[in-house]
Each structure stands twice: as C-alpha cells, then as structure tokens.
Amino acid sequence: MESSTSAINHLISIIENSENLSIRIESINTLAQMSANTNSVFKLVENLLISDANESIRLAAASIIEKIFLDDALEPLRWAFKHEESLKCLLAISKILGKIDTVQSKSLIIEKIGEIRNKKIVESLQDLYIEGELENLSSYALSRIVENSFIIKDLENKFGQINFKVKDGLILQLDLSDVSSHIFGWTILNKFPEFIEFLTSLENLDLKFNRLITIPESIGSLTSLIKLDLSYNKIKSIPSSISSLKSLRLLNLRYNKIKDLPASIGSLNSLTNLNLRANSLKNLPKTIKNILNLEVLDLHGNKLHDTKLSLKGSNKIRRLDMGLNSIKKLPKWLKSLKGLRYLGLGGNKLKTLPKWIGSFSLLQSLHLFDNKLHELPGSIGTISKLEELTLWNNQLSTLPESFRNFTKLKILNLNWNNFTELPYWIGSLKSLEVLSLWGNALTLLPKSLENLTNLKILNLNFNNIDEIPPFLNKLEKKGLIIYK
C-alpha cells in the first residue's frame, strides 16, 4: 500500500513539475491505468482540467476523470464547459456529461444548447422546445446536439458558410465540396476534417473537389451514412473500417489515385452504386461479388485489363462501365451479368467481340467506341432492346445484317470508321433518331433512309457526298437536321 501511495505521489510530482509534455501525459495515463482514485489525484486532475495551458494535458485530465472520478466529475466539468475554448476538449467534456446522465448534467447541457447561435440549428430545435421534448431527452442525446453544434461552428470558422441539413439539432447532410476554392491561405482541405466522426447521424457527406490524400479509420463511426462522395481528390487508399457503413448506398470515389480496395468493401450490403472511375486499380478484391445489391459499377479509366473476377452473385448489376482499361479481349466474367442495361467498353483495344455479346438480352446502351474492331459478330443483332450503340473510331467497313433486328435503336454513331457505303436495310431501323456518320468515305446514301421518319439528326460531315439527295427533302421538311 505504501509503495502504491509512493508511486502515485511520484507521478503527481512529475505531472506538476516536469516541463516534458510527453512525460506528463504518460504519467497521467499511468495514474489512469493504476485506477488511482485518491483525493490527491482527483484534486490534481481537477486542477489540470480547469487551468493547465496545454490542450493535450486538459484532454488527458478529462479522460482520467471519466474513467475514475465520474461520480465527482460534475463541478470541474461545469467550470470547464463554461470556459474551455478547445474544440477537442469541449467534445470530450460534452461526451462525459452525456455519460453522467443526471438532472444536474442535463441542466448543464441544456444551458449550453441555449447558447447555440447557428440559425439553422436553432430553428431545427424549435419543435422540441414547443412540445417540451427537449428536457425529456437523455443527457447523452442532448450532448450529441451540443457536439454537432460545436463541429459546425468550427467548420464555419475555417471555411466560411457551409451547406448542411439538420433535424432536431443533429446534422443529416454536410456539403464540404470544393471548400478549398472559397478561401485563401492555410485552411485548404487536404486532410479529412477533424471530429466529423462525432456526427453519427450523418446520412450524406460530400467532400468532392478538395485535396484529400487519406481517409482515416474513424470514418467507420459514421454508421448512418447513405451517400459518401469523395470524388476528385488525391486519395490513395480506403481504410478497412469502410465495412462499418452498413447503410451506405452510394460510394463515389471517381478521380482519385486509389491502387487497391480493402477486402472489407464486400461487407457493404446496402451498396447499390460504386463509382471507381479514373483511379489506378489493377485488381479488385474477390469480395466485390458479395455486394449483392450492387446495380451500378463504374470502373472506367483504370488498369484492369487482366482482372479476373467472379460476379455471379451480382445479378442486380444494371450498369457497368469498363472503358479505358486497355482490354484486348472481353473477360468471360462479364458473361454472367445478364441483367445489364448499360455496358461501356469504349477506349479499349478490342479487335473482336465474342459471340456471347448477344446474350445481353436486356441491354439498352452499348458503347464500343475507340477500339480496333474490324467487324461485329452477327449475334449482336439478338440484343433486340438496344436503343443506343456507339462505334465511333473503329475500323469498320460493314455491319452485320442482324442489325435489322434493332427495331428500338434510337442512336447509332459510326463516326470515323471506313464505310464507303451503307447497307440498304439501314432504312428498317424505324426508331432511329440520330445517325452519325462523320469521318467516313461515303459517296452515296441508300434511298431507304427516307423510311426513317423518326430521324432528327443525320451527320454527314467529312465524307465524300457532294449533294444531299432529294429523297431526304421530305424528312427535312419534317424537322430532320442534316450536318454536312
């Protein structure tokens, strides 16, 4: 017992007299580990919380009060809550008061709520005041309101007026997109904003167009998130704690520098939209197949030319973009995605298409532009629901006759290919609204074009057609625009 008392006194002496900050903090933490609940220790940490000049010391003092002296914490917390200016310490004090949950602690927190000056937050609390519900809330619930107001105040001090939505004092939506362009000096947003993990009611967080490099593990605290937009930053990796965001439906990571995704991303069971466009991904984790509700997957502009995936469980995917990935041959794992409505394969190195391209019976939009295609398989014509087909900048000179089956096709883009003539049956594409033939070697047009009564735009620029044939006059009178 004497040795314990001696050790405590020694630590108190170090804390009071040492000028070495790390040693002082380490000594405070040691007292906490010893559960040193003596009167002298309480007096020490009470004094530190109230009067020490160093934020880290005051924070450490608050922590030991929470762990050991919770029953006696009210008075020092009352003084600190009134005079403290450090956001980090204020959040810690609010959290402890919420934990105490007594009439006195509630009174302190309600008093602090009364000091909130943010108009939107004050207005969101009016119904609680009118209906008398505010005082019925627990200290914990009240402390969350205070913490939300502290954080918004801090963000507005740094970045000026920001957009957010609030309900009953709790922030539901927070828009910090492009805040770096609104300010001058050192407050550029190049790291994840501090303390956002306290905003546990957040459903929508927008941080696009900043200079973020890393995302902290603490993002896993935002378990209410439904939409998270981190696009147009400089993020290199995503923390494994992303798996805690079980309510997340939309995750936008486009235009970053991400090389790998954590396997834990497969735990995002609510995710319907995953945007990874324009990153540096060479592979995707196998767990991606576990995101069973995924409907939109954008992988355009990565390095996934050899990616081996199994997406057999992902039968809800409706939109997939694999463009600009240097793909030379369509991967067989695509074949299982029978529910696709949109498939983007532009900007790759495809020379041929497999026959099974025609198995996507529900496909409405197919993009094959900027490849090296010399011909198309006849099976493509079985995609009878197709409404948009882009084939510009390939090496095509003919089209398979199965194109006749595209009775719902509205947009056909054949720009910058090697066509010298069009098949006569082109006139059977009765739903066609846009036919773009820019940059071919056409000299004549088939008379069957006059059957395309829904045609609105016909682009003939950079061909060898001297005059618009008279059989198109009737369509022009109905509003057809011809570019030549």
C-alpha positions in Angstrom: 0.0 0.0 0.0 2.9 2.3 0.9 4.6 1.6 -2.4 1.4 2.4 -4.3 1.0 5.7 -2.5 4.6 6.5 -3.1 4.3 5.7 -6.8 1.2 7.9 -7.0 2.9 10.8 -5.2 5.9 10.4 -7.5 3.7 10.6 -10.6 1.9 13.6 -9.2 5.2 15.4 -8.7 6.3 14.7 -12.3 3.0 16.0 -13.7 3.2 19.1 -11.6 6.8 19.9 -12.1 8.1 18.4 -15.4 8.4 20.6 -18.5 8.4 17.5 -20.8 4.9 17.3 -22.3 5.1 13.6 -23.3 6.3 12.5 -19.9 3.5 14.5 -18.2 0.9 12.8 -20.4 2.4 9.4 -19.9 2.3 9.9 -16.1 -1.4 10.9 -16.3 -2.1 7.8 -18.3 -0.2 5.7 -15.8 -2.5 7.1 -13.0 -5.5 6.0 -15.0 -4.1 2.5 -15.5 -3.5 2.3 -11.8 -7.1 3.4 -11.1 -5.6 5.8 -8.6 -8.8 7.2 -7.1 -7.3 9.1 -4.2 -8.3 12.6 -3.2 -4.9 14.0 -4.2 -5.2 12.5 -7.7 -8.7 14.0 -8.1 -7.5 17.4 -6.9 -4.7 17.2 -9.4 -6.7 16.3 -12.5 -9.4 18.8 -11.5 -6.8 21.5 -11.5 -5.3 20.3 -14.7 -8.7 20.3 -16.5 -9.5 23.8 -15.3 -6.2 25.6 -15.6 -3.5 23.8 -17.5 -2.4 25.8 -20.5 -1.8 22.7 -22.7 -4.8 21.2 -24.6 -3.3 17.7 -24.5 -2.9 17.8 -20.7 -6.5 19.0 -20.3 -7.7 16.3 -22.6 -5.8 13.6 -20.6 -7.2 15.0 -17.4 -10.8 14.8 -18.8 -10.1 11.2 -19.7 -9.0 10.2 -16.2 -12.0 12.0 -14.7 -14.2 10.0 -17.0 -12.6 6.7 -16.1 -12.1 7.1 -12.4 -14.0 10.0 -11.0 -17.2 10.1 -12.9 -19.3 10.4 -9.8 -17.4 13.5 -8.7 -16.9 15.0 -12.2 -19.8 17.5 -12.3 -18.2 20.5 -10.7 -14.9 20.6 -12.6 -16.8 19.8 -15.8 -19.2 22.7 -15.1 -16.4 25.2 -14.9 -14.5 23.7 -17.9 -17.7 23.6 -20.0 -18.2 27.3 -19.5 -14.6 28.5 -20.1 -13.0 25.9 -22.4 -12.2 27.1 -25.9 -10.5 24.0 -27.4 -13.0 22.0 -29.6 -11.3 18.8 -28.8 -11.7 19.4 -25.1 -15.3 20.7 -25.4 -16.3 17.5 -27.3 -14.6 15.4 -24.5 -16.4 17.3 -21.8 -19.8 17.1 -23.6 -19.3 13.3 -24.0 -18.6 12.9 -20.3 -21.6 15.0 -19.3 -23.7 12.8 -21.5 -22.4 9.7 -19.8 -23.2 11.1 -16.3 -26.9 11.5 -17.1 -28.3 13.2 -14.0 -30.6 16.1 -13.6 -27.6 18.4 -13.0 -25.7 17.2 -16.1 -28.8 17.6 -18.2 -29.2 21.1 -16.9 -25.6 22.0 -17.9 -26.1 20.6 -21.4 -29.4 22.3 -21.9 -27.9 25.6 -20.8 -25.1 25.1 -23.4 -27.8 24.3 -26.1 -29.4 27.7 -25.2 -26.1 29.3 -26.2 -26.2 27.9 -29.8 -26.3 30.8 -32.3 -26.4 28.9 -35.6 -29.7 29.9 -37.1 -30.4 26.6 -38.9 -29.6 24.5 -35.8 -31.7 26.8 -33.5 -34.7 26.6 -35.9 -34.4 22.8 -36.0 -34.8 22.7 -32.2 -38.0 24.8 -32.1 -40.4 21.8 -32.2 -38.5 20.1 -29.4 -38.8 23.3 -27.3 -42.5 23.9 -28.2 -43.5 20.3 -27.5 -41.4 20.2 -24.3 -39.4 17.2 -25.6 -36.0 18.7 -25.1 -36.0 18.1 -21.3 -37.2 14.6 -21.8 -34.1 13.7 -23.8 -31.3 11.8 -22.0 -28.1 13.6 -21.3 -26.5 11.5 -24.0 -29.0 12.7 -26.6 -28.6 16.3 -25.5 -24.8 16.1 -25.6 -24.9 14.9 -29.2 -26.8 18.1 -30.1 -24.1 20.2 -28.4 -21.3 18.3 -30.2 -23.0 18.7 -33.6 -23.2 22.5 -33.0 -19.6 22.7 -31.9 -18.4 21.0 -35.0 -20.5 23.1 -37.4 -19.2 26.2 -35.7 -15.6 25.0 -36.1 -16.1 24.2 -39.8 -17.7 27.6 -40.5 -14.8 29.3 -38.7 -12.4 27.5 -41.0 -14.3 27.5 -44.3 -16.9 30.2 -44.1 -20.6 29.4 -44.6 -21.2 25.8 -45.5 -24.2 23.9 -46.7 -25.8 21.4 -44.3 -29.2 20.0 -43.3 -30.2 19.5 -39.7 -33.0 17.8 -37.9 -33.7 18.2 -34.2 -30.2 19.6 -33.7 -28.4 16.7 -35.5 -26.6 17.1 -38.8 -28.0 14.8 -41.5 -26.3 16.2 -44.6 -23.0 18.0 -44.8 -21.6 19.5 -48.0 -17.9 20.4 -47.9 -17.3 20.1 -51.6 -14.8 22.4 -53.2 -14.3 24.4 -50.0 -10.6 25.0 -50.8 -11.6 27.3 -53.7 -13.6 29.6 -51.3 -10.7 30.5 -49.0 -7.2 31.7 -49.0 -4.2 30.6 -47.0 -3.5 27.5 -45.0 -7.1 26.3 -44.5 -7.1 24.3 -47.7 -8.9 21.0 -47.1 -6.1 18.5 -47.7 -7.0 16.1 -44.8 -10.2 14.6 -43.6 -12.0 17.2 -41.4 -11.4 16.6 -37.7 -14.2 15.4 -35.5 -16.6 14.5 -38.2 -16.8 11.1 -36.6 -18.9 12.8 -33.9 -21.6 13.5 -36.5 -23.0 10.0 -36.2 -26.4 10.9 -37.6 -24.9 12.0 -41.0 -26.6 10.4 -43.9 -25.0 12.3 -46.7 -21.4 13.6 -46.7 -19.9 15.4 -49.7 -16.2 16.1 -49.8 -15.6 16.2 -53.6 -13.2 18.6 -55.2 -10.8 19.0 -52.4 -7.2 17.9 -51.9 -7.7 14.9 -49.6 -4.9 12.4 -49.6 -6.0 9.9 -46.9 -9.3 8.8 -45.2 -9.0 7.9 -41.5 -10.2 4.7 -39.9 -12.6 6.9 -37.9 -14.9 7.2 -40.9 -16.3 3.8 -39.8 -18.0 5.8 -37.0 -20.4 7.3 -39.5 -22.7 4.3 -39.5 -25.8 6.2 -40.7 -24.2 7.3 -44.0 -26.3 6.6 -47.1 -24.2 8.7 -49.6 -20.5 9.3 -49.4 -18.9 11.4 -52.1 -15.1 11.5 -52.1 -14.6 12.1 -55.8 -12.0 14.5 -57.3 -9.4 14.2 -54.6 -5.9 12.7 -54.3 -6.9 9.7 -52.1 -4.6 6.7 -52.4 -6.3 4.1 -50.2 -9.5 3.4 -48.4 -9.5 2.2 -44.8 -10.8 -1.3 -43.9 -13.3 0.4 -41.5 -15.4 1.3 -44.5 -17.1 -2.0 -43.8 -18.9 -0.4 -40.9 -21.0 1.7 -43.2 -23.8 -0.8 -43.5 -26.4 1.7 -44.6 -24.2 3.1 -47.5 -25.9 3.0 -50.9 -23.7 5.3 -52.9 -19.9 5.5 -52.7 -18.3 7.9 -55.2 -14.5 7.6 -55.4 -14.1 8.7 -59.0 -10.9 10.7 -60.0 -8.6 9.7 -57.2 -5.3 7.8 -57.0 -6.6 4.6 -55.5 -4.5 1.5 -56.3 -6.2 -1.1 -54.1 -9.5 -1.6 -52.3 -9.8 -3.3 -48.9 -11.4 -6.7 -48.9 -13.8 -5.3 -46.3 -15.7 -3.4 -49.0 -17.5 -6.6 -49.7 -19.4 -6.1 -46.4 -21.3 -3.1 -47.8 -24.6 -5.0 -48.2 -26.7 -1.9 -48.9 -24.4 -0.5 -51.6 -26.2 0.0 -55.0 -23.8 2.4 -56.7 -20.0 2.1 -56.6 -18.1 4.7 -58.7 -14.3 4.0 -59.1 -13.8 5.8 -62.4 -10.4 7.2 -63.2 -8.2 5.6 -60.5 -5.2 3.3 -60.6 -6.8 0.0 -59.8 -5.1 -3.1 -61.3 -7.3 -5.6 -59.5 -10.5 -5.7 -57.5 -10.9 -7.7 -54.3 -12.7 -11.0 -54.7 -15.2 -9.9 -52.0 -16.7 -7.5 -54.5 -19.0 -10.3 -55.5 -20.6 -10.2 -52.0 -22.1 -6.8 -52.7 -25.3 -8.4 -53.7 -27.4 -5.2 -54.2 -24.9 -3.5 -56.5 -26.7 -2.0 -59.5 -24.1 0.5 -60.9 -20.4 -0.3 -61.1 -18.1 2.3 -62.9 -14.6 1.1 -63.5 -13.8 3.3 -66.5 -10.2 4.6 -66.7 -8.3 2.1 -64.5 -5.7 -0.6 -65.3 -8.0 -3.6 -65.2 -7.1 -5.3 -68.5 -6.2 -8.6 -66.8 -8.7 -8.5 -63.9 -10.2 -11.9 -63.0 -13.4 -11.6 -61.2 -16.4 -13.6 -60.2 -19.6 -11.5 -60.3 -22.0 -14.4 -60.5 -23.8 -13.3 -57.3 -24.1 -9.8 -58.6 -27.2 -10.4 -60.7 -28.6 -6.9 -59.9 -25.9 -5.0 -61.8 -27.7 -2.9 -64.4 -24.9 -0.5 -65.4 -21.2 -1.4 -65.9 -18.5 0.7 -67.4 -15.2 -1.0 -68.2 -14.0 1.6 -70.7 -10.4 2.8 -71.0 -8.8 -0.2 -69.3 -6.6 -1.4 -72.2 -8.8 -4.5 -72.5 -7.8 -6.7 -75.5 -10.3 -9.4 -75.0 -13.6 -9.3 -73.2 -13.3 -11.2 -69.9 -15.6 -14.2 -69.5 -16.8 -13.0 -66.1 -18.8 -10.3 -67.9 -21.0 -13.1 -69.4 -22.8 -13.7 -66.1 -24.2 -10.2 -65.9 -27.4 -11.0 -67.8 -29.3 -8.0 -66.3 -27.1 -5.3 -67.8 -28.9 -2.4 -69.4 -25.8 -0.3 -70.0 -22.3 -1.6 -70.9 -19.4 0.7 -71.5 -16.4 -0.8 -73.3 -15.1 2.3 -75.1 -11.4 3.3 -75.2 -10.0 -0.2 -75.0 -8.0 -2.4 -77.5 -10.7 -4.8 -78.7 -10.2 -6.3 -82.1 -13.0 -8.7 -82.0 -16.1 -9.4 -79.9 -17.2 -12.9 -78.7 -20.5 -14.4 -79.9 -21.8 -14.2 -76.4 -22.0 -10.4 -76.7 -25.5 -11.1 -78.0 -26.6 -12.8 -74.7 -27.3 -9.5 -73.0 -30.9 -9.5 -74.0 -31.9 -6.6 -71.8 -29.1 -4.3 -72.9 -30.3 -0.8 -74.0 -27.0 1.1 -74.3 -23.7 -0.4 -75.7 -20.5 1.7 -76.1 -17.7 0.2 -78.2 -16.1 3.5 -79.4 -12.3 3.9 -79.6 -11.4 0.3 -80.2 -9.8 -1.7 -83.1 -12.9 -3.5 -84.3 -12.8 -4.6 -88.0 -16.1 -6.4 -87.8 -19.0 -7.3 -85.5 -20.4 -10.7 -84.8 -23.9 -11.5 -86.2 -25.0 -12.4 -82.8 -25.0 -8.7 -81.8 -28.3 -8.4 -83.5 -30.0 -10.5 -80.8 -29.8 -7.5 -78.4 -33.2 -6.5 -79.6 -33.9 -3.9 -76.9 -30.8 -1.9 -77.8 -31.5 1.9 -78.0 -28.0 3.3 -78.2 -24.9 2.0 -80.0 -21.7 4.0 -80.3 -19.0 2.6 -82.6 -17.0 5.7 -83.5 -13.3 5.5 -84.1 -13.0 1.8 -85.1 -12.0 0.1 -88.4 -15.5 -1.0 -89.5 -16.5 -1.0 -93.2 -19.6 -3.2 -92.9 -22.4 -4.1 -90.5 -23.9 -7.5 -89.9 -27.4 -7.9 -91.4 -28.7 -8.8 -88.0 -28.7 -5.1 -87.3 -32.2 -5.3 -88.9 -33.4 -6.5 -85.5 -32.6 -3.2 -83.8 -36.1 -2.0 -84.1 -35.8 0.1 -80.9 -32.4 1.6 -81.8 -32.5 5.4 -81.4 -28.9 6.5 -81.6 -26.3 4.9 -83.9 -22.8 6.5 -84.0 -20.5 5.2 -86.7 -18.1 8.3 -86.9 -14.5 7.8 -88.0 -14.7 4.3 -89.5 -14.1 3.0 -93.0 -17.6 2.9 -94.5 -17.8 3.6 -98.2 -21.4 2.7 -98.4 -24.4 1.9 -96.1 -26.5 -1.2 -96.4 -29.9 -0.7 -98.0 -31.6 -2.3 -95.0 -30.5 0.7 -92.8 -33.9 2.0 -93.6 -35.5 -0.7 -91.5 -34.2 0.9 -88.3 -37.5 2.7 -87.9 -36.9 4.1 -84.4 -33.6 5.8 -85.3 -33.4 9.4 -84.2 -29.7 10.1 -84.5 -27.5 8.6 -87.3 -23.9 9.9 -87.1 -21.6 9.1 -90.0 -18.9 11.8 -89.5 -15.5 11.0 -91.0 -16.1 8.0 -93.3 -15.7 7.7 -97.1 -19.3 7.7 -98.1 -20.2 8.9 -101.6 -23.8 7.9 -101.8 -26.7 7.3 -99.4 -29.3 4.5 -99.8 -32.8 5.7 -100.7 -34.1 3.6 -97.8 -33.1 6.4 -95.5 -36.3 8.1 -96.4 -38.1 5.4 -94.3 -36.5 6.7 -91.1 -39.4 9.0 -90.3 -38.2 9.5 -86.7 -34.8 10.7 -87.7 -33.9 14.1 -86.2 -30.1 14.3 -86.8 -28.1 13.0 -89.8 -24.4 13.9 -89.5 -22.5 13.5 -92.8 -19.5 15.8 -92.1 -16.2 14.7 -93.6 -17.5 12.3 -96.2 -17.4 12.5 -100.0 -21.1 13.3 -100.5 -21.4 16.3 -102.8 -25.1 17.0 -102.5 -27.9 15.9 -100.2 -30.1 13.5 -102.1 -33.6 14.8 -102.9 -35.3 11.8 -101.3 -34.3 13.3 -97.9 -36.2 16.6 -98.6 -39.4 15.2 -97.2 -37.7 14.4 -93.9 -36.0 17.8 -93.8 -39.4 19.4 -94.0 -40.5 17.4 -91.0 -37.6 18.7 -89.0 -34.6 16.5 -89.9 -31.3 18.4 -89.4 -28.5 17.3 -91.7 -24.9 18.2 -91.0 -22.6 18.2 -94.0 
